[in-house]
Amino acid sequence: MDLSDRQCEALGNISRWSSDDPRVHQVIHAAELELRDLLQQRSQIVKRIGTMKQTIMGLAKLFGDDVFTDELQGLLGQKTGARTGGLTNTCRIVLMESVRPLTAREVCDHLERRMSPVLSRHKDPLASVTTILNRLAQYGEAKPVFLGDGRRAWEWASEAQQLLGRRQAERFPRHSHLQTTVLPTNTGD
């Protein structure tokens, strides 16, 4: 819902309004609805982007990295050059490439195996990665899960996973209110 011309014009006179003026509440309500709509759109777009990146990475695994153009590598956040990708983008890639949920420690281990220099810039890499994984969950890009041993892990929240979640909720409606998933502990990669 966009702000109407009347509401926008009224904003010019806002300094004369009092906090109990009904127009204030109308404008705030309209702005809140617009913000909610935009955030929902952003969340859907981010998930679609992640799904496409996962698809492209899967194709590269099948056909080799030489199918990547420089432009595509840049879009995937994998372009090599003077500036390396940031820690957030690198965490995204690790989650997208993983076939199972990863703990923050496992994400750090994956980053170290890649010999990624992004960890060396952080005083406490584990805390930084945990913060980033929580933020990705807030953005709707990652999904927190609890492993069988109680440890928290994260998995990439792709459109396919959302579809499976909706189907599961349809099959088991009494349990659809649960937000996190408990998975058995997996000791291997």
VEXKESE-871560 format. One line per 8 residues: number of its first residue (from 1); their letters; for each residue x, y, z of N, C-alpha, C, O, CB. Coordinates in Angstrom, 2 decimals. Glycine has a CB too. Layout:
<atoms>
NUM> A> X:Y:Z:X:Y:Z:X:Y:Z:X:Y:Z:X:Y:Z  ...
</atoms>
This chain:
<atoms>
1> MDLSDRQC> 0.86:-1.16:0.00:0.00:0.00:0.00:0.90:1.23:0.00:1.74:1.40:0.89:-0.97:0.00:1.22  0.73:2.07:-1.00:1.50:3.30:-1.08:0.78:4.41:-0.33:-0.44:4.40:-0.19:1.74:3.70:-2.55  1.56:5.36:0.16:0.95:6.52:0.79:0.20:7.31:-0.27:0.71:7.53:-1.37:2.03:7.40:1.49  -1.01:7.73:0.05:-1.81:8.49:-0.91:-1.23:9.89:-1.06:-0.46:10.35:-0.22:-3.29:8.55:-0.48  -1.61:10.56:-2.15:-1.16:11.93:-2.37:-1.58:12.82:-1.20:-0.83:13.70:-0.77:-1.73:12.49:-3.70  -2.80:12.58:-0.69:-3.29:13.37:0.43:-2.42:13.17:1.66:-2.11:14.12:2.39:-4.76:13.00:0.74  -2.01:11.92:1.90:-1.16:11.63:3.05:0.22:12.27:2.87:0.78:12.81:3.82:-1.01:10.11:3.26  0.76:12.21:1.67:2.07:12.81:1.42:2.00:14.32:1.58:2.91:14.93:2.15:2.57:12.45:0.01
9> EALGNISR> 0.93:14.94:1.07:0.75:16.38:1.23:0.62:16.74:2.70:1.17:17.74:3.16:-0.49:16.86:0.44  -0.10:15.91:3.43:-0.29:16.17:4.86:1.02:16.08:5.61:1.20:16.76:6.62:-1.30:15.18:5.45  1.96:15.25:5.13:3.26:15.14:5.79:3.99:16.49:5.79:4.78:16.77:6.70:4.12:14.08:5.10  3.73:17.31:4.78:4.35:18.62:4.74:3.89:19.51:5.89:4.60:20.43:6.29:4.05:19.29:3.42  2.72:19.24:6.40:2.16:20.02:7.51:2.30:19.30:8.85:1.65:19.67:9.82:0.70:20.33:7.25  3.11:18.31:8.89:3.20:17.43:10.06:3.64:18.18:11.33:3.26:17.79:12.44:4.17:16.29:9.78  4.41:19.21:11.17:4.89:19.92:12.36:3.75:20.55:13.15:3.91:20.87:14.32:5.90:20.98:11.97  2.60:20.75:12.50:1.45:21.34:13.19:0.54:20.28:13.82:-0.42:20.62:14.51:0.64:22.18:12.21
17> WSSDDPRV> 0.84:19.02:13.59:-0.01:17.94:14.15:0.42:17.64:15.58:1.56:17.88:15.97:0.09:16.65:13.27  -0.51:17.11:16.34:-0.18:16.61:17.68:-0.18:15.10:17.62:-0.72:14.51:16.68:-1.19:17.13:18.77  0.42:14.47:18.60:0.54:13.01:18.57:-0.81:12.30:18.65:-0.91:11.13:18.30:1.43:12.54:19.71  -1.86:13.00:19.13:-3.17:12.35:19.20:-4.03:12.64:17.97:-5.19:12.24:17.93:-3.90:12.81:20.45  -3.47:13.31:16.98:-4.19:13.59:15.74:-4.37:12.27:14.98:-3.39:11.55:14.78:-3.42:14.65:14.86  -5.58:11.92:14.55:-5.82:10.66:13.84:-5.01:10.55:12.55:-4.71:9.44:12.11:-7.29:10.51:13.53  -4.66:11.68:11.93:-3.86:11.63:10.70:-2.48:11.06:10.97:-1.91:10.37:10.12:-3.74:13.04:10.08  -1.95:11.35:12.15:-0.63:10.80:12.50:-0.70:9.28:12.49:0.16:8.60:11.93:-0.16:11.33:13.89
25> HQVIHAAE> -1.73:8.76:13.12:-1.88:7.30:13.20:-2.15:6.69:11.83:-1.71:5.57:11.55:-3.01:6.94:14.16  -2.88:7.40:10.96:-3.14:6.91:9.61:-1.84:6.82:8.81:-1.58:5.83:8.13:-4.14:7.81:8.89  -1.05:7.87:8.89:0.20:7.90:8.14:1.15:6.82:8.66:1.79:6.12:7.88:0.87:9.29:8.24  1.25:6.70:9.97:2.13:5.68:10.55:1.65:4.29:10.16:2.46:3.43:9.83:2.20:5.83:12.09  0.36:4.07:10.21:-0.19:2.75:9.85:0.10:2.44:8.38:0.50:1.32:8.05:-1.71:2.71:10.12  -0.12:3.43:7.49:0.16:3.22:6.07:1.65:2.93:5.84:2.00:2.05:5.05:-0.28:4.45:5.26  2.50:3.66:6.52:3.95:3.43:6.38:4.34:2.06:6.91:5.19:1.38:6.33:4.74:4.53:7.13  3.72:1.64:8.02:4.01:0.32:8.58:3.60:-0.78:7.60:4.35:-1.74:7.39:3.28:0.14:9.92
33> LELRDLLQ> 2.41:-0.64:7.00:1.95:-1.65:6.03:2.89:-1.72:4.82:3.20:-2.81:4.34:0.52:-1.33:5.57  3.33:-0.56:4.35:4.26:-0.53:3.22:5.58:-1.18:3.59:6.14:-1.95:2.79:4.49:0.92:2.76  6.10:-0.90:4.78:7.35:-1.50:5.24:7.21:-3.02:5.33:8.09:-3.75:4.88:7.76:-0.91:6.60  6.12:-3.49:5.92:5.91:-4.94:6.03:5.88:-5.59:4.64:6.48:-6.65:4.43:4.59:-5.24:6.77  5.20:-4.95:3.71:5.11:-5.49:2.36:6.49:-5.54:1.70:6.85:-6.55:1.09:4.16:-4.63:1.51  7.26:-4.48:1.84:8.60:-4.44:1.25:9.52:-5.48:1.88:10.30:-6.13:1.18:9.22:-3.05:1.42  9.44:-5.65:3.19:10.28:-6.65:3.86:9.90:-8.05:3.41:10.78:-8.90:3.24:10.14:-6.54:5.39  8.61:-8.31:3.22:8.17:-9.62:2.73:8.69:-9.85:1.32:9.17:-10.94:1.00:6.63:-9.73:2.76
41> QRSQIVKR> 8.60:-8.84:0.47:9.12:-8.96:-0.89:10.62:-9.22:-0.87:11.11:-10.07:-1.62:8.82:-7.69:-1.69  11.35:-8.49:-0.01:12.80:-8.68:0.07:13.12:-10.11:0.49:14.02:-10.74:-0.08:13.43:-7.68:1.06  12.40:-10.61:1.48:12.64:-11.97:1.95:12.42:-12.98:0.83:13.22:-13.90:0.66:11.73:-12.28:3.15  11.35:-12.82:0.07:11.07:-13.74:-1.04:12.14:-13.64:-2.12:12.56:-14.65:-2.67:9.70:-13.45:-1.63  12.57:-12.43:-2.42:13.60:-12.23:-3.45:14.92:-12.84:-3.01:15.59:-13.50:-3.81:13.78:-10.74:-3.76  15.30:-12.63:-1.76:16.56:-13.18:-1.24:16.54:-14.71:-1.33:17.54:-15.32:-1.70:16.80:-12.73:0.22  15.42:-15.31:-1.00:15.32:-16.78:-1.07:15.40:-17.26:-2.51:16.02:-18.28:-2.79:14.01:-17.26:-0.44  14.78:-16.53:-3.43:14.85:-16.91:-4.84:16.27:-16.77:-5.36:16.74:-17.62:-6.13:13.89:-16.05:-5.69
49> IGTMKQTI> 16.96:-15.71:-4.95:18.36:-15.54:-5.35:19.19:-16.71:-4.83:20.00:-17.27:-5.56:18.93:-14.20:-4.82  18.99:-17.07:-3.57:19.72:-18.20:-3.00:19.45:-19.50:-3.73:20.36:-20.30:-3.95:19.37:-18.37:-1.55  18.20:-19.72:-4.11:17.85:-20.93:-4.86:18.57:-20.96:-6.20:19.08:-22.00:-6.61:16.33:-21.01:-5.07  18.60:-19.81:-6.88:19.30:-19.75:-8.17:20.80:-19.97:-8.00:21.43:-20.65:-8.81:19.03:-18.40:-8.85  21.38:-19.39:-6.95:22.81:-19.59:-6.70:23.10:-21.05:-6.42:24.09:-21.60:-6.91:23.29:-18.72:-5.53  22.23:-21.70:-5.63:22.43:-23.13:-5.36:22.34:-23.94:-6.64:23.14:-24.86:-6.85:21.39:-23.63:-4.34  21.40:-23.61:-7.49:21.24:-24.32:-8.76:22.49:-24.17:-9.62:22.98:-25.14:-10.18:20.01:-23.80:-9.52  23.00:-22.95:-9.72:24.18:-22.69:-10.54:25.39:-23.41:-9.96:26.19:-23.98:-10.71:24.45:-21.17:-10.64
57> MGLAKLFG> 25.53:-23.40:-8.64:26.67:-24.10:-8.02:26.56:-25.61:-8.24:27.56:-26.28:-8.47:26.73:-23.79:-6.51  25.36:-26.13:-8.18:25.15:-27.55:-8.46:25.53:-27.90:-9.89:26.14:-28.94:-10.14:23.71:-27.94:-8.20  25.16:-27.04:-10.82:25.53:-27.26:-12.22:27.04:-27.19:-12.40:27.61:-27.95:-13.18:24.85:-26.23:-13.13  27.69:-26.29:-11.68:29.15:-26.19:-11.76:29.81:-27.45:-11.22:30.84:-27.89:-11.74:29.65:-24.95:-10.98  29.21:-28.05:-10.18:29.77:-29.30:-9.65:29.64:-30.42:-10.68:30.51:-31.29:-10.77:29.06:-29.70:-8.34  28.56:-30.39:-11.45:28.36:-31.41:-12.48:29.28:-31.20:-13.68:29.85:-32.16:-14.21:26.92:-31.42:-12.94  29.41:-29.95:-14.11:30.09:-29.66:-15.36:31.44:-28.97:-15.20:32.14:-28.74:-16.19:29.23:-28.82:-16.20  31.83:-28.64:-13.97:33.12:-28.01:-13.73:33.02:-26.50:-13.61:32.13:-25.87:-14.18:34.08:-28.37:-14.83
65> DDVFTDEL> 33.95:-25.93:-12.85:33.97:-24.49:-12.60:34.25:-23.67:-13.86:34.01:-22.47:-13.87:34.99:-24.16:-11.54  34.77:-24.32:-14.91:35.09:-23.56:-16.11:33.84:-23.07:-16.84:33.96:-22.29:-17.78:35.93:-24.42:-17.04  32.65:-23.50:-16.42:31.42:-22.97:-17.01:31.10:-21.59:-16.48:30.23:-20.90:-17.02:30.25:-23.91:-16.74  31.80:-21.15:-15.42:31.58:-19.83:-14.85:32.27:-18.75:-15.67:33.46:-18.85:-15.96:32.08:-19.79:-13.40  31.54:-17.75:-16.04:32.16:-16.56:-16.62:32.61:-15.68:-15.46:32.20:-15.89:-14.32:31.17:-15.79:-17.59  33.45:-14.71:-15.75:33.87:-13.78:-14.70:32.67:-13.06:-14.12:32.58:-12.85:-12.91:34.88:-12.75:-15.25  31.74:-12.68:-14.98:30.54:-11.97:-14.52:29.72:-12.86:-13.58:29.23:-12.39:-12.55:29.68:-11.52:-15.71  29.56:-14.14:-13.95:28.79:-15.06:-13.11:29.50:-15.29:-11.77:28.85:-15.35:-10.73:28.58:-16.41:-13.83
73> QGLLGQKT> 30.82:-15.40:-11.79:31.56:-15.54:-10.54:31.33:-14.34:-9.64:31.20:-14.47:-8.43:33.05:-15.72:-10.80  31.29:-13.15:-10.24:31.01:-11.94:-9.48:29.61:-11.98:-8.88:29.42:-11.61:-7.72:31.17:-10.70:-10.36  28.64:-12.43:-9.65:27.27:-12.53:-9.15:27.15:-13.53:-8.01:26.34:-13.36:-7.10:26.32:-12.93:-10.28  27.96:-14.58:-8.07:27.94:-15.61:-7.03:28.80:-15.23:-5.83:28.79:-15.93:-4.81:28.40:-16.94:-7.60  29.54:-14.15:-5.95:30.41:-13.74:-4.85:31.68:-14.55:-4.78:32.30:-14.65:-3.72:29.68:-13.84:-3.55  32.07:-15.15:-5.89:33.26:-16.01:-5.90:34.38:-15.46:-6.76:35.40:-16.13:-6.95:32.90:-17.38:-6.39  34.21:-14.26:-7.27:35.22:-13.70:-8.17:36.51:-13.44:-7.40:36.50:-12.85:-6.32:34.72:-12.40:-8.82  37.59:-13.89:-7.97:38.88:-13.64:-7.35:39.41:-12.32:-7.89:39.18:-11.97:-9.04:39.89:-14.80:-7.62
81> GARTGGLT> 40.10:-11.62:-7.05:40.63:-10.34:-7.48:41.28:-9.65:-6.31:41.64:-10.29:-5.32:39.53:-9.46:-8.09  41.42:-8.37:-6.42:42.08:-7.60:-5.37:41.31:-7.67:-4.06:41.90:-7.79:-2.98:42.25:-6.16:-5.80  39.98:-7.59:-4.15:39.18:-7.60:-2.93:38.49:-8.94:-2.80:37.81:-9.38:-3.72:38.15:-6.44:-2.92  38.65:-9.58:-1.67:37.97:-10.85:-1.44:36.59:-10.56:-0.88:36.34:-9.47:-0.37:38.79:-11.76:-0.47  35.70:-11.54:-0.99:34.34:-11.38:-0.47:34.37:-11.22:1.03:35.30:-11.66:1.71:33.47:-12.57:-0.86  33.34:-10.60:1.55:33.24:-10.41:2.99:32.82:-11.69:3.68:32.47:-12.68:3.05:32.27:-9.30:3.30  32.86:-11.64:4.99:32.54:-12.81:5.80:31.08:-13.22:5.63:30.77:-14.41:5.56:32.85:-12.54:7.26  30.18:-12.25:5.57:28.76:-12.58:5.41:28.52:-13.34:4.12:27.85:-14.38:4.12:27.89:-11.31:5.44
89> NTCRIVLM> 29.06:-12.84:3.02:28.85:-13.50:1.74:29.51:-14.88:1.72:28.96:-15.82:1.14:29.40:-12.64:0.60  30.67:-15.01:2.33:31.35:-16.29:2.38:30.55:-17.29:3.21:30.48:-18.47:2.86:32.77:-16.13:2.96  29.94:-16.84:4.31:29.08:-17.73:5.10:27.87:-18.17:4.29:27.45:-19.33:4.38:28.62:-17.02:6.39  27.31:-17.25:3.50:26.19:-17.61:2.63:26.59:-18.76:1.70:25.87:-19.74:1.55:25.72:-16.38:1.80  27.75:-18.61:1.08:28.21:-19.62:0.12:28.41:-20.97:0.81:28.02:-22.00:0.27:29.51:-19.18:-0.56  29.02:-20.96:1.99:29.24:-22.21:2.73:27.90:-22.90:3.02:27.77:-24.11:2.84:30.01:-21.94:4.05  26.91:-22.13:3.48:25.59:-22.72:3.76:24.93:-23.24:2.49:24.34:-24.32:2.49:24.67:-21.68:4.44  25.02:-22.47:1.40:24.41:-22.90:0.14:25.02:-24.20:-0.38:24.31:-25.05:-0.92:24.57:-21.82:-0.91
97> ESVRPLTA> 26.31:-24.35:-0.21:27.00:-25.53:-0.73:26.84:-26.76:0.16:27.10:-27.88:-0.28:28.47:-25.22:-0.92  26.44:-26.56:1.39:26.35:-27.67:2.33:25.10:-28.51:2.07:24.04:-27.99:1.72:26.34:-27.14:3.76  25.25:-29.81:2.25:24.11:-30.72:2.08:23.39:-30.99:3.40:22.40:-31.71:3.44:24.58:-32.04:1.47  23.90:-30.40:4.48:23.28:-30.58:5.79:23.48:-29.32:6.61:24.31:-28.49:6.27:23.88:-31.82:6.53  22.72:-29.17:7.68:22.91:-28.00:8.55:24.31:-28.01:9.18:24.88:-29.06:9.45:21.84:-27.97:9.67  24.85:-26.82:9.38:26.19:-26.67:9.95:26.14:-25.84:11.22:25.38:-24.87:11.30:27.15:-26.04:8.93  26.96:-26.21:12.20:27.12:-25.38:13.40:28.04:-24.22:13.03:28.68:-24.23:11.98:27.70:-26.22:14.60  28.10:-23.23:13.90:28.98:-22.09:13.65:30.44:-22.56:13.57:31.21:-22.07:12.74:28.82:-21.02:14.76
105> REVCDHLE> 30.82:-23.50:14.43:32.19:-24.04:14.41:32.47:-24.70:13.06:33.55:-24.54:12.50:32.40:-25.06:15.57  31.50:-25.46:12.54:31.70:-26.13:11.25:31.81:-25.12:10.11:32.59:-25.33:9.18:30.54:-27.10:10.97  31.05:-24.03:10.18:31.18:-22.98:9.17:32.59:-22.40:9.23:33.21:-22.19:8.19:30.11:-21.87:9.37  33.09:-22.13:10.44:34.47:-21.63:10.59:35.47:-22.62:10.00:36.40:-22.23:9.29:34.80:-21.38:12.08  35.27:-23.91:10.28:36.17:-24.94:9.74:36.15:-24.94:8.20:37.21:-25.05:7.57:35.77:-26.33:10.27  34.96:-24.82:7.61:34.86:-24.76:6.15:35.61:-23.54:5.61:36.30:-23.62:4.59:33.38:-24.71:5.71  35.48:-22.42:6.30:36.16:-21.20:5.87:37.67:-21.37:5.95:38.40:-20.93:5.06:35.72:-20.00:6.72  38.15:-22.01:7.02:39.59:-22.24:7.16:40.10:-23.19:6.08:41.19:-22.98:5.54:39.91:-22.80:8.55
113> RRMSPVLS> 39.32:-24.23:5.76:39.74:-25.18:4.71:39.81:-24.49:3.35:40.62:-24.88:2.50:38.76:-26.36:4.64  38.98:-23.49:3.13:39.02:-22.73:1.88:40.20:-21.77:1.88:40.47:-21.11:0.88:37.70:-21.95:1.68  40.90:-21.69:3.00:41.99:-20.75:3.20:41.50:-19.33:2.94:42.18:-18.51:2.33:43.18:-21.08:2.27  40.31:-19.07:3.42:39.70:-17.75:3.25:40.35:-16.75:4.21:40.42:-17.00:5.41:38.18:-17.82:3.49  40.82:-15.63:3.69:41.45:-14.63:4.55:40.45:-13.83:5.39:40.86:-13.04:6.24:42.27:-13.69:3.70  39.15:-14.03:5.16:38.18:-13.21:5.87:38.18:-13.47:7.37:37.89:-12.56:8.15:36.79:-13.45:5.32  38.50:-14.69:7.80:38.51:-14.99:9.23:39.65:-14.29:9.96:39.53:-13.93:11.13:38.61:-16.49:9.45  40.76:-14.10:9.26:41.92:-13.50:9.91:41.68:-12.05:10.31:42.41:-11.50:11.14:43.12:-13.58:8.99
121> RHKDPLAS> 40.66:-11.42:9.73:40.36:-10.03:10.05:39.48:-9.89:11.29:39.16:-8.77:11.69:39.68:-9.37:8.88  39.10:-11.00:11.91:38.18:-10.95:13.04:38.86:-11.43:14.32:39.55:-12.46:14.32:36.94:-11.80:12.77  38.66:-10.68:15.38:39.27:-11.00:16.67:38.75:-12.33:17.21:39.53:-13.15:17.69:39.00:-9.87:17.69  37.44:-12.55:17.12:36.81:-13.79:17.57:35.97:-14.33:16.43:34.78:-14.06:16.36:35.95:-13.56:18.86  36.60:-15.11:15.52:35.89:-15.58:14.33:34.60:-16.36:14.64:33.60:-16.19:13.94:36.80:-16.44:13.52  34.62:-17.19:15.67:33.43:-17.97:15.99:32.26:-17.06:16.38:31.13:-17.29:15.96:33.73:-18.95:17.13  32.54:-16.03:17.17:31.49:-15.09:17.55:30.98:-14.32:16.33:29.78:-14.08:16.19:32.01:-14.10:18.63  31.90:-13.93:15.45:31.50:-13.21:14.24:30.62:-14.08:13.34:29.60:-13.62:12.83:32.74:-12.74:13.47
129> VTTILNRL> 31.02:-15.33:13.16:30.24:-16.25:12.32:28.87:-16.51:12.94:27.86:-16.53:12.23:31.00:-17.58:12.11  28.82:-16.70:14.26:27.54:-16.92:14.92:26.62:-15.73:14.74:25.43:-15.89:14.46:27.75:-17.20:16.42  27.15:-14.53:14.89:26.36:-13.31:14.68:25.83:-13.25:13.25:24.66:-12.92:13.04:27.21:-12.07:14.99  26.68:-13.56:12.30:26.27:-13.52:10.89:25.20:-14.58:10.62:24.23:-14.29:9.92:27.50:-13.75:9.97  25.36:-15.77:11.15:24.36:-16.82:10.92:23.00:-16.43:11.52:21.96:-16.67:10.93:24.84:-18.17:11.53  23.04:-15.82:12.70:21.79:-15.34:13.30:21.16:-14.24:12.45:19.94:-14.20:12.29:22.04:-14.81:14.73  21.98:-13.36:11.90:21.47:-12.29:11.05:20.89:-12.86:9.76:19.84:-12.41:9.30:22.59:-11.28:10.72  21.55:-13.86:9.17:21.02:-14.50:7.97:19.67:-15.16:8.26:18.79:-15.18:7.40:22.02:-15.53:7.43
137> AQYGEAKP> 19.52:-15.69:9.47:18.24:-16.28:9.86:17.18:-15.18:9.98:16.03:-15.38:9.57:18.38:-17.04:11.21  17.55:-14.03:10.53:16.60:-12.91:10.62:16.18:-12.43:9.24:15.03:-12.05:9.04:17.22:-11.75:11.40  17.09:-12.46:8.28:16.80:-12.04:6.91:15.95:-13.08:6.18:15.39:-12.80:5.12:18.10:-11.79:6.15  15.86:-14.28:6.74:15.13:-15.35:6.06:15.99:-16.14:5.10:15.48:-16.95:4.33:13.95:-14.78:5.33  17.30:-15.91:5.12:18.21:-16.61:4.21:18.67:-17.94:4.78:18.99:-18.86:4.03:19.41:-15.73:3.91  18.71:-18.05:6.09:19.14:-19.28:6.75:18.06:-19.70:7.73:17.25:-18.88:8.18:20.50:-19.10:7.47  18.07:-20.97:8.05:17.07:-21.50:8.99:17.81:-22.16:10.16:18.62:-23.06:9.94:16.10:-22.52:8.28  17.53:-21.73:11.39:18.18:-22.37:12.53:17.52:-23.71:12.84:16.29:-23.84:12.76:18.14:-21.45:13.78
145> VFLGDGRR> 18.32:-24.67:13.17:17.82:-25.99:13.57:18.60:-26.44:14.80:19.67:-25.92:15.08:17.97:-27.03:12.40  18.06:-27.39:15.52:18.77:-27.95:16.66:19.10:-29.40:16.34:18.23:-30.18:15.95:17.91:-27.84:17.96  20.35:-29.74:16.51:20.80:-31.10:16.26:20.35:-31.99:17.41:19.94:-31.49:18.46:22.34:-31.15:16.09  20.42:-33.28:17.21:19.98:-34.24:18.23:20.68:-34.07:19.56:20.11:-34.41:20.60:20.20:-35.61:17.74  21.91:-33.56:19.54:22.65:-33.37:20.80:22.40:-31.99:21.42:23.05:-31.62:22.40:24.14:-33.55:20.55  21.45:-31.23:20.84:21.08:-29.94:21.40:21.85:-28.76:20.84:21.52:-27.61:21.15:21.26:-29.97:22.85  22.86:-29.02:20.03:23.62:-27.90:19.44:22.80:-27.23:18.36:22.01:-27.86:17.66:24.97:-28.40:18.86  23.00:-25.93:18.22:22.30:-25.16:17.20:23.12:-25.18:15.92:24.34:-25.08:15.94:22.05:-23.70:17.66
153> AWEWASEA> 22.41:-25.32:14.82:23.04:-25.31:13.50:22.15:-24.49:12.57:21.04:-24.11:12.93:23.25:-26.77:12.95  22.66:-24.22:11.37:21.92:-23.44:10.39:21.99:-24.13:9.05:22.99:-24.77:8.71:22.47:-22.01:10.30  20.91:-23.99:8.28:20.89:-24.49:6.91:20.37:-23.39:6.01:19.66:-22.49:6.47:20.02:-25.78:6.78  20.71:-23.46:4.73:20.26:-22.46:3.78:18.75:-22.61:3.61:18.25:-23.72:3.46:21.00:-22.60:2.43  18.04:-21.52:3.62:16.57:-21.52:3.50:16.21:-21.27:2.04:15.97:-20.13:1.65:15.91:-20.45:4.43  16.17:-22.32:1.26:15.84:-22.18:-0.16:14.33:-22.28:-0.34:13.60:-22.67:0.57:16.56:-23.25:-1.00  13.87:-21.91:-1.53:12.45:-22.02:-1.83:11.99:-23.47:-1.74:10.87:-23.75:-1.30:12.15:-21.45:-3.23  12.84:-24.40:-2.16:12.48:-25.81:-2.11:12.23:-26.26:-0.67:11.29:-27.00:-0.40:13.58:-26.67:-2.75
161> QQLLGRRQ> 13.07:-25.81:0.26:12.89:-26.16:1.66:11.60:-25.57:2.21:10.92:-26.21:3.01:14.08:-25.67:2.49  11.26:-24.36:1.77:10.01:-23.74:2.21:8.83:-24.56:1.72:7.87:-24.78:2.46:9.91:-22.29:1.72  8.90:-25.01:0.47:7.81:-25.81:-0.09:7.66:-27.11:0.69:6.54:-27.52:0.99:8.07:-26.10:-1.58  8.77:-27.75:1.01:8.71:-28.98:1.81:8.11:-28.69:3.18:7.32:-29.48:3.70:10.11:-29.61:1.96  8.50:-27.56:3.78:7.95:-27.19:5.08:6.45:-26.97:5.02:5.74:-27.39:5.94:8.63:-25.94:5.58  5.96:-26.33:3.96:4.52:-26.12:3.81:3.80:-27.44:3.64:2.73:-27.65:4.22:4.22:-25.21:2.61  4.39:-28.35:2.84:3.76:-29.66:2.65:3.71:-30.44:3.96:2.72:-31.11:4.26:4.52:-30.47:1.58  4.80:-30.35:4.74:4.84:-31.03:6.03:3.77:-30.44:6.96:3.09:-31.18:7.68:6.25:-30.92:6.67
169> AERFPRHS> 3.63:-29.12:6.93:2.61:-28.47:7.77:1.21:-28.90:7.36:0.32:-29.03:8.20:2.74:-26.94:7.68  1.02:-29.11:6.05:-0.29:-29.58:5.57:-0.55:-31.01:6.02:-1.68:-31.37:6.36:-0.38:-29.47:4.04  0.49:-31.83:6.02:0.34:-33.23:6.42:0.20:-33.39:7.92:-0.49:-34.29:8.40:1.51:-34.05:5.94  0.87:-32.51:8.69:0.87:-32.58:10.14:0.46:-31.22:10.72:1.29:-30.55:11.34:2.26:-33.01:10.68  -0.80:-30.81:10.53:-1.20:-29.46:10.92:-1.07:-29.18:12.42:-0.87:-28.02:12.79:-2.62:-29.21:10.51  -1.17:-30.18:13.27:-1.05:-29.93:14.71:0.35:-29.50:15.10:0.53:-28.91:16.17:-1.44:-31.17:15.49  1.33:-29.77:14.26:2.71:-29.45:14.59:3.27:-28.30:13.74:4.46:-28.01:13.81:3.58:-30.68:14.42  2.41:-27.66:12.95:2.90:-26.63:12.03:3.35:-25.36:12.75:3.98:-24.50:12.13:1.84:-26.28:11.03
177> HLQTTVLP> 3.05:-25.22:14.03:3.46:-24.03:14.78:4.93:-24.08:15.17:5.47:-23.06:15.60:2.60:-23.88:16.01  5.57:-25.23:15.04:6.98:-25.35:15.43:7.86:-24.64:14.41:7.72:-24.86:13.21:7.39:-26.84:15.55  8.76:-23.79:14.88:9.59:-22.97:14.00:10.95:-23.59:13.72:11.53:-23.35:12.66:9.78:-21.62:14.60  11.46:-24.38:14.63:12.78:-24.95:14.42:12.66:-26.44:14.22:11.62:-27.04:14.52:13.72:-24.64:15.60  13.70:-27.03:13.72:13.73:-28.44:13.42:14.79:-29.09:14.28:15.87:-28.52:14.46:13.98:-28.70:11.92  14.51:-30.27:14.80:15.51:-31.03:15.52:15.98:-32.14:14.60:15.18:-32.93:14.11:14.95:-31.60:16.87  17.27:-32.19:14.38:17.85:-33.18:13.49:18.77:-34.10:14.27:19.35:-33.68:15.27:18.60:-32.51:12.35  18.91:-35.34:13.82:19.85:-36.22:14.48:21.28:-35.71:14.30:21.59:-35.07:13.29:19.72:-37.65:13.95
185> TNTGD> 22.13:-35.99:15.25:23.51:-35.56:15.17:24.21:-36.31:14.05:24.07:-37.53:13.93:24.25:-35.77:16.52  24.96:-35.59:13.24:25.70:-36.18:12.13:27.17:-35.82:12.36:27.52:-34.64:12.42:25.18:-35.66:10.73  28.00:-36.81:12.48:29.41:-36.54:12.80:30.25:-36.31:11.57:31.35:-35.77:11.68:29.98:-37.67:13.57  29.78:-36.69:10.40:30.58:-36.50:9.19:30.10:-35.32:8.38:29.04:-34.76:8.63:30.56:-37.74:8.34  30.93:-34.96:7.38:30.55:-33.88:6.46:29.68:-34.48:5.45:29.22:-33.79:4.55:31.76:-33.19:5.80
</atoms>
